[in-house]
Protein backbone atom coordinates (compact mmCIF):
# COMPACT_ATOMS: atom_id res chain seq x y z
CA UNK A 1 0.00 0.00 0.00
CA UNK A 2 1.43 3.31 -1.09
CA UNK A 3 -0.35 6.04 0.89
CA UNK A 4 0.19 9.56 -0.39
CA UNK A 5 -1.91 12.75 -0.67
CA UNK A 6 -4.31 12.63 -3.59
CA UNK A 7 -7.45 14.36 -4.82
CA UNK A 8 -10.58 12.26 -5.29
CA UNK A 9 -12.98 13.90 -7.73
CA UNK A 10 -16.66 13.06 -8.11
CA UNK A 11 -19.67 14.64 -9.78
CA UNK A 12 -20.89 16.46 -6.68
CA UNK A 13 -17.94 16.48 -4.32
CA UNK A 14 -14.16 16.79 -4.36
CA UNK A 15 -11.96 15.40 -1.62
CA UNK A 16 -8.72 17.33 -1.64
CA UNK A 17 -5.69 16.91 0.64
CA UNK A 18 -6.31 18.76 3.91
CA UNK A 19 -3.94 21.63 4.60
CA UNK A 20 -3.71 24.64 6.89
CA UNK A 21 -5.04 26.74 4.02
CA UNK A 22 -8.46 25.20 4.69
CA UNK A 23 -8.58 26.62 8.22
CA UNK A 24 -10.72 29.69 7.59
CA UNK A 25 -13.22 27.85 5.40
CA UNK A 26 -13.61 25.03 7.92
CA UNK A 27 -14.15 27.56 10.68
CA UNK A 28 -17.05 29.05 8.71
CA UNK A 29 -18.99 25.76 8.77
CA UNK A 30 -17.45 23.75 11.60
CA UNK A 31 -18.67 25.17 14.92
CA UNK A 32 -22.26 23.94 14.87
CA UNK A 33 -22.56 22.13 18.24
CA UNK A 34 -24.68 19.39 16.66
CA UNK A 35 -21.70 18.35 14.51
CA UNK A 36 -19.77 17.29 17.61
CA UNK A 37 -22.59 15.75 19.61
CA UNK A 38 -21.38 12.20 18.94
CA UNK A 39 -17.67 12.89 18.38
CA UNK A 40 -15.18 12.15 21.21
CA UNK A 41 -13.82 15.72 21.02
CA UNK A 42 -15.49 18.96 19.94
CA UNK A 43 -14.38 22.11 18.16
CA UNK A 44 -15.65 25.49 19.32
CA UNK A 45 -12.92 28.01 18.43
CA UNK A 46 -10.53 28.80 15.58
CA UNK A 47 -7.74 27.56 17.85
CA UNK A 48 -9.51 24.20 18.17
CA UNK A 49 -9.81 23.97 14.39
CA UNK A 50 -6.12 24.80 13.93
CA UNK A 51 -5.19 22.06 16.41
CA UNK A 52 -7.55 19.66 14.62
CA UNK A 53 -5.81 20.27 11.30
CA UNK A 54 -2.33 20.03 12.84
CA UNK A 55 -3.15 16.71 14.47
CA UNK A 56 -4.46 15.33 11.18
CA UNK A 57 -1.32 16.44 9.36
CA UNK A 58 0.90 15.00 12.11
CA UNK A 59 -0.86 11.65 11.69
CA UNK A 60 -0.36 11.93 7.95
CA UNK A 61 3.37 12.52 8.46
CA UNK A 62 3.47 9.44 10.70
CA UNK A 63 1.81 7.36 7.98
CA UNK A 64 -1.31 6.53 9.97
CA UNK A 65 -3.80 8.90 8.32
CA UNK A 66 -4.63 10.65 5.06
CA UNK A 67 -6.97 13.61 5.71
CA UNK A 68 -9.17 15.42 3.21
CA UNK A 69 -11.16 18.60 3.01
CA UNK A 70 -14.62 17.95 1.58
CA UNK A 71 -15.53 20.47 -1.14
CA UNK A 72 -18.88 20.89 -2.89
CA UNK A 73 -17.94 21.07 -6.55
CA UNK A 74 -20.85 23.26 -7.69
CA UNK A 75 -20.09 26.09 -5.27
CA UNK A 76 -16.44 25.44 -4.43
CA UNK A 77 -17.36 25.66 -0.75
CA UNK A 78 -15.46 23.65 1.84
CA UNK A 79 -18.24 21.81 3.70
CA UNK A 80 -16.44 19.39 6.01
CA UNK A 81 -13.62 16.92 6.41
CA UNK A 82 -12.94 13.19 6.38
CA UNK A 83 -9.90 10.93 6.36
CA UNK A 84 -8.37 7.51 6.07
CA UNK A 85 -7.07 6.69 9.53
CA UNK A 86 -5.64 3.79 11.52
CA UNK A 87 -3.82 2.81 8.35
CA UNK A 88 -2.33 -0.68 8.58
CA UNK A 89 -0.11 -1.27 5.55
CA UNK A 90 0.98 -4.74 6.62
CA UNK A 91 -2.57 -6.02 6.92
CA UNK A 92 -3.88 -3.87 4.05
CA UNK A 93 -6.68 -2.17 5.92
CA UNK A 94 -7.79 1.39 6.59
CA UNK A 95 -10.56 3.09 8.51
CA UNK A 96 -12.72 5.81 7.00
CA UNK A 97 -13.45 8.16 9.86
CA UNK A 98 -13.29 11.61 11.46
CA UNK A 99 -16.05 12.51 9.02
CA UNK A 100 -18.20 15.58 9.48
CA UNK A 101 -20.33 17.51 7.01
CA UNK A 102 -21.94 20.88 7.71
CA UNK A 103 -25.65 20.65 8.37
CA UNK A 104 -26.93 22.21 5.08
CA UNK A 105 -25.26 19.36 3.17
CA UNK A 106 -26.28 16.51 5.43
CA UNK A 107 -28.71 13.91 4.05
CA UNK A 108 -27.61 14.87 0.55
CA UNK A 109 -25.68 13.03 -2.14
CA UNK A 110 -22.45 14.50 -0.75
CA UNK A 111 -21.77 11.87 1.91
CA UNK A 112 -22.73 8.98 -0.36
CA UNK A 113 -20.40 10.12 -3.12
CA UNK A 114 -17.56 10.89 -0.69
CA UNK A 115 -17.78 7.39 0.78
CA UNK A 116 -17.93 5.92 -2.73
CA UNK A 117 -14.78 7.80 -3.79
CA UNK A 118 -12.89 6.74 -0.66
CA UNK A 119 -13.99 3.11 -0.87
CA UNK A 120 -13.12 2.89 -4.56
CA UNK A 121 -9.68 4.37 -3.95
CA UNK A 122 -9.10 2.06 -0.98
CA UNK A 123 -10.01 -1.15 -2.76
CA UNK A 124 -8.98 -0.38 -6.35
CA UNK A 125 -5.90 1.82 -5.89
CA UNK A 126 -4.52 1.12 -2.43
CA UNK A 127 -5.29 -2.59 -2.64
CA UNK A 128 -7.06 -2.82 0.71
CA UNK A 129 -8.70 -6.05 1.75
CA UNK A 130 -10.73 -4.39 4.53
CA UNK A 131 -12.17 -0.95 5.19
CA UNK A 132 -13.48 -0.17 8.68
CA UNK A 133 -15.98 2.40 9.89
CA UNK A 134 -17.17 3.08 13.42
CA UNK A 135 -19.59 5.31 15.28
CA UNK A 136 -21.13 5.99 18.67
CA UNK A 137 -23.67 3.31 19.57
CA UNK A 138 -26.21 6.05 20.35
CA UNK A 139 -25.82 7.73 16.96
CA UNK A 140 -28.63 6.02 15.08
CA UNK A 141 -28.40 8.36 12.08
CA UNK A 142 -24.73 7.52 11.56
CA UNK A 143 -25.31 3.80 12.10
CA UNK A 144 -28.06 3.83 9.48
CA UNK A 145 -25.94 5.83 7.05
CA UNK A 146 -23.08 3.33 7.34
CA UNK A 147 -25.43 0.43 6.75
CA UNK A 148 -26.91 2.20 3.73
CA UNK A 149 -23.55 2.34 1.99
CA UNK A 150 -23.31 -1.45 2.30
CA UNK A 151 -21.09 -2.01 5.34
CA UNK A 152 -21.77 -4.91 7.68
CA UNK A 153 -22.10 -4.34 11.42
CA UNK A 154 -19.56 -6.44 13.33
CA UNK A 155 -20.15 -5.67 16.99
CA UNK A 156 -19.89 -3.18 19.82
CA UNK A 157 -16.77 -2.22 21.76
CA UNK A 158 -18.12 -1.45 25.22
CA UNK A 159 -16.71 1.43 27.27
CA UNK A 160 -14.54 2.25 24.29
CA UNK A 161 -14.00 5.99 24.65
CA UNK A 162 -14.59 8.89 27.00
CA UNK A 163 -16.22 11.76 25.14
CA UNK A 164 -15.69 15.49 25.68
CA UNK A 165 -18.83 15.53 27.87
CA UNK A 166 -17.43 12.84 30.17
CA UNK A 167 -19.87 10.20 28.86
CA UNK A 168 -18.47 6.69 28.38
CA UNK A 169 -19.06 5.78 24.76
CA UNK A 170 -19.75 2.33 23.33
CA UNK A 171 -18.53 2.13 19.73
CA UNK A 172 -20.15 0.13 16.92
CA UNK A 173 -17.73 -1.28 14.34
CA UNK A 174 -18.60 -1.92 10.70
CA UNK A 175 -16.56 -3.18 7.75
CA UNK A 176 -16.54 -3.86 4.05
CA UNK A 177 -14.08 -6.48 2.77
CA UNK A 178 -12.66 -6.86 -0.70
CA UNK A 179 -14.93 -9.76 -1.68
CA UNK A 180 -17.97 -7.54 -0.99
CA UNK A 181 -16.73 -4.47 -2.83
CA UNK A 182 -18.18 -5.31 -6.27
CA UNK A 183 -21.73 -5.53 -4.90
CA UNK A 184 -21.31 -2.49 -2.67
CA UNK A 185 -19.87 -0.52 -5.59
CA UNK A 186 -22.76 -1.42 -7.88
CA UNK A 187 -25.32 -0.38 -5.26
CA UNK A 188 -23.57 2.92 -4.57
CA UNK A 189 -23.30 3.70 -8.27
CA UNK A 190 -27.02 3.01 -8.66
CA UNK A 191 -27.77 5.45 -5.84
CA UNK A 192 -25.50 8.09 -7.34
CA UNK A 193 -27.03 7.62 -10.79
CA UNK A 194 -30.42 8.41 -9.30
CA UNK A 195 -31.31 4.76 -9.67
CA UNK A 196 -34.69 5.14 -8.05
CA UNK A 197 -37.26 2.98 -9.73
CA UNK A 198 -40.75 4.28 -10.35
CA UNK A 199 -41.88 1.86 -7.66
CA UNK A 200 -40.85 1.47 -4.02
CA UNK A 201 -37.19 1.86 -3.05
CA UNK A 202 -35.47 -0.93 -1.13
CA UNK A 203 -33.84 0.03 2.17
CA UNK A 204 -31.70 -1.97 4.59
CA UNK A 205 -31.45 0.69 7.29
CA UNK A 206 -34.20 2.95 8.58
CA UNK A 207 -34.12 6.69 9.06
CA UNK A 208 -35.66 8.08 12.23
CA UNK A 209 -38.87 8.92 10.39
CA UNK A 210 -39.00 5.38 8.98
CA UNK A 211 -38.62 3.96 12.49
CA UNK A 212 -41.75 5.92 13.36
CA UNK A 213 -43.40 4.59 10.19
CA UNK A 214 -42.58 1.05 11.31
CA UNK A 215 -44.17 1.64 14.67
CA UNK A 216 -47.32 2.84 12.90
CA UNK A 217 -47.31 -0.31 10.77
CA UNK A 218 -47.02 -2.38 13.93
CA UNK A 219 -49.94 -0.52 15.50
CA UNK A 220 -52.17 -1.60 12.61
CA UNK A 221 -51.66 -5.30 13.39
CA UNK A 222 -53.10 -7.17 16.36
CA UNK A 223 -49.86 -9.08 16.94
CA UNK A 224 -47.63 -6.00 17.26
CA UNK A 225 -49.91 -3.12 18.26
CA UNK A 226 -48.57 -2.96 21.81
CA UNK A 227 -44.98 -2.22 20.75
CA UNK A 228 -43.73 1.17 21.87
CA UNK A 229 -41.42 3.41 19.88
CA UNK A 230 -38.65 2.82 22.43
CA UNK A 231 -39.08 -0.95 22.11
CA UNK A 232 -38.99 -0.72 18.32
CA UNK A 233 -35.73 1.27 18.45
CA UNK A 234 -34.18 -1.29 20.81
CA UNK A 235 -35.35 -4.14 18.59
CA UNK A 236 -33.77 -2.55 15.51
CA UNK A 237 -30.51 -2.00 17.36
CA UNK A 238 -30.30 -5.75 17.99
CA UNK A 239 -31.67 -7.01 14.66
CA UNK A 240 -29.07 -8.63 12.42
CA UNK A 241 -30.77 -8.14 9.05
CA UNK A 242 -33.72 -5.99 8.04
CA UNK A 243 -35.29 -5.44 4.65
CA UNK A 244 -37.73 -2.68 3.88
CA UNK A 245 -39.31 -0.82 1.02
CA UNK A 246 -40.00 2.91 1.06
CA UNK A 247 -42.31 4.96 -1.12
CA UNK A 248 -40.10 6.51 -3.79
CA UNK A 249 -41.87 9.87 -3.63
CA UNK A 250 -42.27 10.32 0.13
CA UNK A 251 -39.63 7.97 1.59
CA UNK A 252 -42.36 6.54 3.85
CA UNK A 253 -41.72 2.95 4.95
CA UNK A 254 -44.40 0.73 3.41
CA UNK A 255 -43.01 -2.81 3.82
CA UNK A 256 -40.71 -4.47 6.33
CA UNK A 257 -39.23 -7.79 7.42
CA UNK A 258 -36.37 -8.77 9.69
CA UNK A 259 -34.20 -11.85 10.15
CA UNK A 260 -32.46 -13.49 13.09
CA UNK A 261 -29.84 -16.00 11.98
CA UNK A 262 -26.68 -17.96 12.76
CA UNK A 263 -25.69 -17.49 9.07
CA UNK A 264 -25.15 -21.25 8.71
CA UNK A 265 -28.03 -23.48 9.74
CA UNK A 266 -31.09 -21.35 10.29
CA UNK A 267 -32.60 -17.97 9.52
CA UNK A 268 -35.87 -17.02 11.21
CA UNK A 269 -37.92 -14.48 9.26
CA UNK A 270 -39.99 -12.22 11.50
CA UNK A 271 -42.47 -9.34 11.29
CA UNK A 272 -43.30 -9.56 7.59
CA UNK A 273 -45.61 -6.58 7.17
CA UNK A 274 -46.90 -4.46 4.28
CA UNK A 275 -48.78 -1.19 4.61
CA UNK A 276 -52.49 -1.76 3.88
CA UNK A 277 -52.35 0.85 1.11
CA UNK A 278 -49.62 -1.12 -0.70
CA UNK A 279 -51.11 -4.61 -0.49
CA UNK A 280 -52.13 -6.55 -3.60
CA UNK A 281 -49.43 -4.73 -5.60
CA UNK A 282 -46.76 -7.44 -5.57
CA UNK A 283 -44.84 -5.71 -2.80
CA UNK A 284 -45.20 -8.65 -0.41
CA UNK A 285 -43.65 -10.94 -3.02
CA UNK A 286 -40.85 -8.44 -3.62
CA UNK A 287 -40.23 -8.27 0.12
CA UNK A 288 -39.93 -12.05 0.42
CA UNK A 289 -37.74 -12.25 -2.70
CA UNK A 290 -35.39 -9.61 -1.26
CA UNK A 291 -35.26 -11.38 2.10
CA UNK A 292 -34.53 -14.84 0.76
CA UNK A 293 -31.92 -13.57 -1.73
CA UNK A 294 -30.08 -11.37 0.79
CA UNK A 295 -26.34 -11.83 0.23
CA UNK A 296 -25.61 -12.35 3.93
CA UNK A 297 -27.95 -15.34 3.96
CA UNK A 298 -26.53 -17.14 0.94
CA UNK A 299 -25.03 -19.99 2.98
CA UNK A 300 -27.99 -20.57 5.30
CA UNK A 301 -29.36 -24.12 5.15
CA UNK A 302 -32.95 -23.49 6.28
CA UNK A 303 -35.28 -20.51 6.42
CA UNK A 304 -38.10 -20.63 8.94
CA UNK A 305 -41.13 -18.52 9.78
CA UNK A 306 -44.46 -18.84 11.49
CA UNK A 307 -47.74 -17.40 10.26
CA UNK A 308 -51.50 -17.57 10.50
CA UNK A 309 -53.19 -20.45 8.62
CA UNK A 310 -54.62 -18.19 5.92
CA UNK A 311 -51.08 -17.07 4.97
CA UNK A 312 -49.67 -20.56 4.43
CA UNK A 313 -50.48 -20.59 0.71
CA UNK A 314 -48.66 -17.28 0.25
CA UNK A 315 -45.40 -18.60 1.72
CA UNK A 316 -45.68 -21.94 -0.09
CA UNK A 317 -44.64 -20.07 -3.26
CA UNK A 318 -41.10 -19.99 -1.89
CA UNK A 319 -41.08 -23.62 -0.80
CA UNK A 320 -42.16 -23.14 2.80
CA UNK A 321 -44.31 -25.97 4.10
CA UNK A 322 -45.70 -27.31 7.32
CA UNK A 323 -43.08 -29.68 8.70
CA UNK A 324 -45.83 -31.95 9.91
CA UNK A 325 -43.72 -33.32 12.74
CA UNK A 326 -44.35 -33.49 16.44
CA UNK A 327 -42.45 -30.31 17.25
CA UNK A 328 -44.45 -27.52 18.87
CA UNK A 329 -43.85 -23.80 18.93
CA UNK A 330 -43.49 -22.69 22.53
CA UNK A 331 -43.52 -19.19 24.01
CA UNK A 332 -42.81 -18.01 27.54
SVG drawing of the C-alpha trace seen along z (x, -y; Angstrom):
<svg xmlns="http://www.w3.org/2000/svg" viewBox="-57 -32 63 68">
<polyline fill="none" stroke="black" stroke-width="0.4" points="0.0,0.0 1.4,-3.3 -0.3,-6.0 0.2,-9.6 -1.9,-12.7 -4.3,-12.6 -7.5,-14.4 -10.6,-12.3 -13.0,-13.9 -16.7,-13.1 -19.7,-14.6 -20.9,-16.5 -17.9,-16.5 -14.2,-16.8 -12.0,-15.4 -8.7,-17.3 -5.7,-16.9 -6.3,-18.8 -3.9,-21.6 -3.7,-24.6 -5.0,-26.7 -8.5,-25.2 -8.6,-26.6 -10.7,-29.7 -13.2,-27.9 -13.6,-25.0 -14.2,-27.6 -17.1,-29.0 -19.0,-25.8 -17.4,-23.8 -18.7,-25.2 -22.3,-23.9 -22.6,-22.1 -24.7,-19.4 -21.7,-18.3 -19.8,-17.3 -22.6,-15.7 -21.4,-12.2 -17.7,-12.9 -15.2,-12.2 -13.8,-15.7 -15.5,-19.0 -14.4,-22.1 -15.7,-25.5 -12.9,-28.0 -10.5,-28.8 -7.7,-27.6 -9.5,-24.2 -9.8,-24.0 -6.1,-24.8 -5.2,-22.1 -7.6,-19.7 -5.8,-20.3 -2.3,-20.0 -3.2,-16.7 -4.5,-15.3 -1.3,-16.4 0.9,-15.0 -0.9,-11.7 -0.4,-11.9 3.4,-12.5 3.5,-9.4 1.8,-7.4 -1.3,-6.5 -3.8,-8.9 -4.6,-10.6 -7.0,-13.6 -9.2,-15.4 -11.2,-18.6 -14.6,-17.9 -15.5,-20.5 -18.9,-20.9 -17.9,-21.1 -20.9,-23.3 -20.1,-26.1 -16.4,-25.4 -17.4,-25.7 -15.5,-23.6 -18.2,-21.8 -16.4,-19.4 -13.6,-16.9 -12.9,-13.2 -9.9,-10.9 -8.4,-7.5 -7.1,-6.7 -5.6,-3.8 -3.8,-2.8 -2.3,0.7 -0.1,1.3 1.0,4.7 -2.6,6.0 -3.9,3.9 -6.7,2.2 -7.8,-1.4 -10.6,-3.1 -12.7,-5.8 -13.5,-8.2 -13.3,-11.6 -16.1,-12.5 -18.2,-15.6 -20.3,-17.5 -21.9,-20.9 -25.7,-20.7 -26.9,-22.2 -25.3,-19.4 -26.3,-16.5 -28.7,-13.9 -27.6,-14.9 -25.7,-13.0 -22.5,-14.5 -21.8,-11.9 -22.7,-9.0 -20.4,-10.1 -17.6,-10.9 -17.8,-7.4 -17.9,-5.9 -14.8,-7.8 -12.9,-6.7 -14.0,-3.1 -13.1,-2.9 -9.7,-4.4 -9.1,-2.1 -10.0,1.2 -9.0,0.4 -5.9,-1.8 -4.5,-1.1 -5.3,2.6 -7.1,2.8 -8.7,6.0 -10.7,4.4 -12.2,1.0 -13.5,0.2 -16.0,-2.4 -17.2,-3.1 -19.6,-5.3 -21.1,-6.0 -23.7,-3.3 -26.2,-6.1 -25.8,-7.7 -28.6,-6.0 -28.4,-8.4 -24.7,-7.5 -25.3,-3.8 -28.1,-3.8 -25.9,-5.8 -23.1,-3.3 -25.4,-0.4 -26.9,-2.2 -23.5,-2.3 -23.3,1.5 -21.1,2.0 -21.8,4.9 -22.1,4.3 -19.6,6.4 -20.2,5.7 -19.9,3.2 -16.8,2.2 -18.1,1.5 -16.7,-1.4 -14.5,-2.2 -14.0,-6.0 -14.6,-8.9 -16.2,-11.8 -15.7,-15.5 -18.8,-15.5 -17.4,-12.8 -19.9,-10.2 -18.5,-6.7 -19.1,-5.8 -19.7,-2.3 -18.5,-2.1 -20.1,-0.1 -17.7,1.3 -18.6,1.9 -16.6,3.2 -16.5,3.9 -14.1,6.5 -12.7,6.9 -14.9,9.8 -18.0,7.5 -16.7,4.5 -18.2,5.3 -21.7,5.5 -21.3,2.5 -19.9,0.5 -22.8,1.4 -25.3,0.4 -23.6,-2.9 -23.3,-3.7 -27.0,-3.0 -27.8,-5.4 -25.5,-8.1 -27.0,-7.6 -30.4,-8.4 -31.3,-4.8 -34.7,-5.1 -37.3,-3.0 -40.7,-4.3 -41.9,-1.9 -40.8,-1.5 -37.2,-1.9 -35.5,0.9 -33.8,0.0 -31.7,2.0 -31.5,-0.7 -34.2,-2.9 -34.1,-6.7 -35.7,-8.1 -38.9,-8.9 -39.0,-5.4 -38.6,-4.0 -41.7,-5.9 -43.4,-4.6 -42.6,-1.0 -44.2,-1.6 -47.3,-2.8 -47.3,0.3 -47.0,2.4 -49.9,0.5 -52.2,1.6 -51.7,5.3 -53.1,7.2 -49.9,9.1 -47.6,6.0 -49.9,3.1 -48.6,3.0 -45.0,2.2 -43.7,-1.2 -41.4,-3.4 -38.7,-2.8 -39.1,0.9 -39.0,0.7 -35.7,-1.3 -34.2,1.3 -35.4,4.1 -33.8,2.6 -30.5,2.0 -30.3,5.8 -31.7,7.0 -29.1,8.6 -30.8,8.1 -33.7,6.0 -35.3,5.4 -37.7,2.7 -39.3,0.8 -40.0,-2.9 -42.3,-5.0 -40.1,-6.5 -41.9,-9.9 -42.3,-10.3 -39.6,-8.0 -42.4,-6.5 -41.7,-3.0 -44.4,-0.7 -43.0,2.8 -40.7,4.5 -39.2,7.8 -36.4,8.8 -34.2,11.8 -32.5,13.5 -29.8,16.0 -26.7,18.0 -25.7,17.5 -25.2,21.3 -28.0,23.5 -31.1,21.4 -32.6,18.0 -35.9,17.0 -37.9,14.5 -40.0,12.2 -42.5,9.3 -43.3,9.6 -45.6,6.6 -46.9,4.5 -48.8,1.2 -52.5,1.8 -52.4,-0.8 -49.6,1.1 -51.1,4.6 -52.1,6.5 -49.4,4.7 -46.8,7.4 -44.8,5.7 -45.2,8.7 -43.7,10.9 -40.9,8.4 -40.2,8.3 -39.9,12.1 -37.7,12.3 -35.4,9.6 -35.3,11.4 -34.5,14.8 -31.9,13.6 -30.1,11.4 -26.3,11.8 -25.6,12.3 -27.9,15.3 -26.5,17.1 -25.0,20.0 -28.0,20.6 -29.4,24.1 -32.9,23.5 -35.3,20.5 -38.1,20.6 -41.1,18.5 -44.5,18.8 -47.7,17.4 -51.5,17.6 -53.2,20.5 -54.6,18.2 -51.1,17.1 -49.7,20.6 -50.5,20.6 -48.7,17.3 -45.4,18.6 -45.7,21.9 -44.6,20.1 -41.1,20.0 -41.1,23.6 -42.2,23.1 -44.3,26.0 -45.7,27.3 -43.1,29.7 -45.8,31.9 -43.7,33.3 -44.3,33.5 -42.4,30.3 -44.4,27.5 -43.9,23.8 -43.5,22.7 -43.5,19.2 -42.8,18.0"/>
</svg>
